[in-house]
């Protein structure tokens, strides 16, 4: 497909380099990873440096007291998924919240919003433990070097982006209820304007402690003690996370799910993540169709995508969960035979909408995609769940905890009900594609329930529509759970045709968050999309040829070759 045939124009440009690639959703996050690659670190070192830097410059999205997944492909071809998802505390139980309704619109809400805001919404965090674990096992540099860029940003300050300023303004009412977080993010009593400088002195000191002590600073040390103390408010908003919970937390190393699509291998995270299972399932369904022949963005292709996403969500509702507590039939869901059964459910015309099902995931997350010259790749998605997490800060530390308890069902007796140690399902989709055993693409994005269907569409864009990487990440998206169908503005001309096919269509400003990706070949190419502050940092060039000196007469002479 030629660029002229596409119903959209790319707003950003890619970058290429053979020495390494860093793509994050903030320019300073990318700069931190680039700095570490330039200093001789590998992709894992750079990933941890970028994520720590993002806890400073994207405090609304990610923090050390959050959770997430890192999908690593090592230079020797091994794939490792580091599950650092947050978990329910040991003293939690299914009746810690009082549900307010059984109606779909408010099913996940609890009385007093205790599962959404404040200490009572905080789950046991995993981010810092996961990052330290993967850097210790797969990184090259001393951990202290990897933390340094984040310390510098927190101590010296950074320019607030439009994105961050808007987020603080949006949440200002609730942020102002906690003096600690208000003092950090609204030092003048209001949201800082774009371009204002924001300094996080307490957080810089916390990072220095982490630089010395690693994850133990939070998981058993002074930072953990401060977090546990903040949970004990003495009121109805008290939390459950204790120092014992923090000491007991361990990241889990999992094996990815490997699917196939038109000659490509598709590697993604296993449960509790939905992506490895359901991206594979959706692609298996699509494999029987001539997607390229249908054309990009046509009513027929959009209808097919909506149907495939609808079917995947029906199975996700039936089979999602922490594999330590729920039996997820992975082999069946990812099989080609099951895809054939699913294709029988694809309707020529949409009819009654699917029933609404309980479930919640915040859209507010970050993603990074990083690769080095040696063949190591990291695709990682991490979060504090909601915008600014629990919307409080731990006094004296600058740490903003997660509000991951909002992802649990507040009703007892269900698959997603609160159980000590349980990790909730996630739509995070840090994916890596291979062909003939070699990496071809790595990609991912934030966006809650819209993540894994958006990832599937990017893969279709690359494989079927032969788009460039930049086109694939910026292309318009479609999404549904089986009720209304959301489309982005570039698809708006197809709204009437989709409605004739029985869909209840809503045109949205955007679906999901900012995707970033890397393509591999003779060189590496990185791309980030318009939906976030995504920035590509490509490393080219390199060190001088061995033996070269500035003054030729100082170099060792070599005999002439005949």
Phi, psi and omega in degrees: 000131181277151180305326182296336182276350183278143182274029179205163178239133180294139181262343181237169180244147176280174173219151183231151176187150181266349186269351181151162183213133177230123177229116177227176182264028171203137182302325180284334171294318178292322179297322180296314178295321178298317179301318182289320174299318181295333181274004178100004177285165178261186185297326179291316174304312183295322180297313181294321177298316179296315181296318177296320177296322179293333175296339177273306190270346172236058185292346177282342188252322193211151178199169180291339179259042177237209181207167179169191184228138173238121179257116184247132167247115182279161183300335179275004176097352178288143173250136179225132174249118177267109179272105177246031180293149177290159185221159176291142182287162186296330182267002177284157177209170187297346185248024181288339178244154175255108181298148180261343185196154170259357179287143185307319186297331183235018185301322185272001181276146177241156180303134181070009182056033186291342177266003185243325186223145176091180184301329182288353179261000188272129173260167178295121184283158180227347188304304185299319179298318179294317182294316180294322180297312184289327179289322180294323185270328188237354178275175181244321188276162170300141182302325181303322179296323185289331181278339190303315181301322179293319178301314181299317180296318181290318185285318184267342179093169182209161180281129180289132177275166173302321182299312180290317179301316179295321180295317178296317178299320180297322185260006190304323182301313180280326178299324183291346179282346177244109186301327184293311182286328177296322179294330179282311190265338180230062186299337178262010180091356179213169179300133177296148178281155174306132182097339176296153181266131180243123180249139179236077186297314180297319181292326176301319178293323176297318178295325176295322176294318176297323178302324181275321190250350182069207183299336181300337178300324178264322185263065178128346184257203187295322180293321176295320178298320179294319179296313181298322179295322180294333179291332185270079183278341184082002181237192180293341181268011181296148179261182185243344185291128182240172175298326177297319177299316182294319179294326185279343185295138175223133170293154181245129174271123183240158175269140181287163169270132181246115174251183178222149179207112176050044176092355177260146170265133184245112183252127179213170185288148179274177173306143014289354178285145178274338196293313182302320180288306193273335169295316176300314180301314182294317179295323176300320177294317184289337187300336181279355185250152174274080184296317180299317180295330179289335179089149180283131173074015177279158178305321181294316181290322178293321177298316179297315179299316180299319180293317180295317178295319179302314181295319179297319180293326177299318178288325177298318179297326183277336193225029181261149174160171174289122184297346175285345183234339185229138177274108179261119184282072187300312185299318180293311184297330184262006183277152176294326180296319179292325177300322178297319176298318181296324181299334178293343180270353180287124185267147174289325177225133179295145181237232182295139179291155176293151177295145176294141181237146178295150179155143180210137168215133179292149176279349195265099189212171171229160179219146174228148172226122189221142176217151177246176184290343183269354178105005174277138183226139174230125171240116191221137178235123183220158190201168161248017176080264181283171177299116186061028173053234181283359178060042172213164174233147179283121185308134175078359184240337186074006183278130177254111183282164178287167168236048186294343181293344177291345179276348178274151174288120180287351176274135177285159172085017181236169185299327182258012179294159182292128174220135180308132178084351183286137173256132185281157176298155178219151177268003181307137186224064173285104191247153174224131179252139177234158170221128184054036176084353182256143179294141179241317179217149167227138186200168177175175182195162168272174175137016175060227184295348181269000185292300190290327173294327177291323176298315177304317181294323177295321178296317177299320178300318182285314188278313185271314185269359175055036178287157168291165180300317181297317178297319184296321182279335181267349184302149177297157186236160175231150182205146174199156168252003183117357175253242177294154178253122177266137173228150175278168189303324182295340176267358185307324178299343180265003184301311183298318181295322178291324177293325175296334177274008173097005183270144171269103194258135174237127177271124187246152176299321174198158179239121184073182184254199186283110178283141169226151191205162175228136172252142183244140178190226175298330173222181176254142176235132179247149180215145175224152188255177187284351188278359178204182179278033184303134185222136180258132174235111183253136180255116176244189179063219181148194182285163179295156174300135181307135179094347181286137174234159182298317178262118183306327183287350176272343181284154177293128179287143177242141179296146179297141178268131180273000000 
